[in-house]
Amino acid sequence: MACAAVLVPGLLRGAVGAICSQAALSKSTRCALRHLSLTSIMKSKRKTDHLERTANVLRQEVVTAAKVCGTVNESPSVKRLRLLVADQDFSFKAGQWIDFFIPGVSVVGGFSICSSPRLLEQERVIELAVKYTNHPPAVWIHNQCTHDSEVAVRVGGEFFFDPQPEDASRNLVLIAGGVGINPLLSILRHAADLHRERTNRGNGYEIGTIRLFYSAKNTSELLFKKNILDLVNEFPEKIACSLHVTKQTTPISAELKPYITEGRITEKEIREHISRETLFYICGPPPMTDFFSEQLENSHVPKEHICFEKWW
């Protein structure tokens, strides 16, 4: 769940499978969702919830109907959700999150989108990957959500990558911890789409190199491994990854072994990629985002080149 972000000013600007059916919400569902939006903060007093934590963060005004059109267990603890959003006016920037409204659930979820804007343009689909917790929206997604379940979404967040064709080429370093991979995968996929577009058309934004550092407890909790390695293999001159595991107890597969480092991501690894042309995106638990953002600042990386988001 997204919680806090720091925006890179100036540089970041701007406004798989299943066949999905048309999404529509009944009148009673829409009324319930409007009520939810107004009352969820009051009803969730056990701890600070998503709407309270992001109250001062920019978000779109419109709440849009969506329908579940697919679910996949991405790991033992994470479920990937595909949502059909039929409204042609709905859009998002790579790295943003959504407010997630569920009829009958008083707490509004906050989940980063892990798919690319291109998937939405082509199929009207967005994807989320939600870790199981006792948070009511996560419980609903893991235990009650079914194909064709109706929900509603609203885009928000100041953590995104949205370069314009005329912008200067930039390298990206993406640093992810756990489910903090979600917005960074969206950014990685978007960067790959921009590179394909420039290669095919001969114009558009020119992406620099992209390096992903991603840490999880073990290889079963490294989400989207195949998707990440497919992009590395498709664009070896542009994209590279370093996958870290901190508590691996089983043998690592031959396919993954060249990319795996046992132990946490280190300051030294990140420092090797500092340059004037590089932007750093960090998403993970607060101690991790605090550590790397502070280390980068101490290494004289301009604050406007460091963008981070924390999740709880």
VENRAWO-V679623 format. One record per helix or strand of 2 or more residues. SS is the DSSP state (~ for helix, > for strand). FROM is the first residue (numbers start at 0). TO is the last residue. Records with the same first field share a line. If there is no record, write none. Layout:
SS: FROM-TO / FROM-TO
This chain:
>: 1-4 / 63-74 / 77-83 / 96-101 / 108-112 / 124-130 / 149-155 / 170-176 / 209-215 / 238-244 / 259-261 / 277-284 / 305-310
~: 26-42 / 49-52 / 116-122 / 135-142 / 177-200 / 218-220 / 224-233 / 253-256 / 266-270 / 285-297 / 302-304
